[in-house]
Amino acid sequence: MKYTIQGEPLPVVICELEANETLITENGAMSWMSPNMEMDTSGGGLGKMFGRAFSGEKMFVNRYTARGGNGMIGLASSFPGSIRAYEIAPGCDIVAQKSAFLASTAGVEMSVFFQKKVGAGFFGGEGFIMQRLSGNGTAFLEFDGSIVEYELAPGQQIIIDTGYLAAMTSSCSVDIKAVSGVKNALLGGEGFFNTVVTGPGKVWLQTMPIGQMAGALNPYIVSGK
């Protein structure tokens, strides 16, 4: 499969599939395609269906297969932001925020990733459940805003405000840290807790979480201006 990602901050990934090659997509993700792309909707079993639902995705996925020759399919992001391609291989799993999955080749498996620490689940802003992508192949994930990448050494940490953690390699761990000082917590505008990611591994941060954008727009929607 060949692909190009175009059009940020309203991106689309255009995939060129060889004959009989299959791409698995989030339900409703297809924007345009060549006439020889054959669609098949499936749940993949009750366990996988509920797993996708817990991780913020729809219970069913679509499988698009190029029939009778090479095919093409375009998948547009559902929100202004970024689409990133990740090469998934054994030992190179990716953990991503809920609803990040856009599409993947058939060898990629999506499962539920549970936060091991209760505090991180309650207060870290990412919830108990994230998405884990494993197996072998290419996965396309969509994020809010632009993406900034950091490589963390063993034991190195980065402190992240709620909602800005987009994805990380599974070698990283997540915890929370309380904002120091009552005045800072109450008046600083950053909330009571921050997310702490510890290496080794890569971390991808998004610059405009949809919750932050909704909060910024809400006063204008309420006032009608």
Buried (B, 14 or more C-beta within 10 A) or exposed (E): EEBEBEEBEEBBBBBBBEEEBBBBBBEEBBEEBBEBBBEEEEBBEEEBBEBBEBBBBBBBBBBBBBEEEEBBBBBBBEBBBBBBBBEBEEEBBBBBBBBBBBBBBBBBBBBBBEBEEEBBBEBBBBBBBBBBBBBBBBBBBBBBBEBEEBEBEEEBBBEBBBBBBBBBBBBBBBBBBEBEEEEEBEEEEEBBBBBBBBBBBBBBBBBBBBEBBEEEEEEEEEEEE
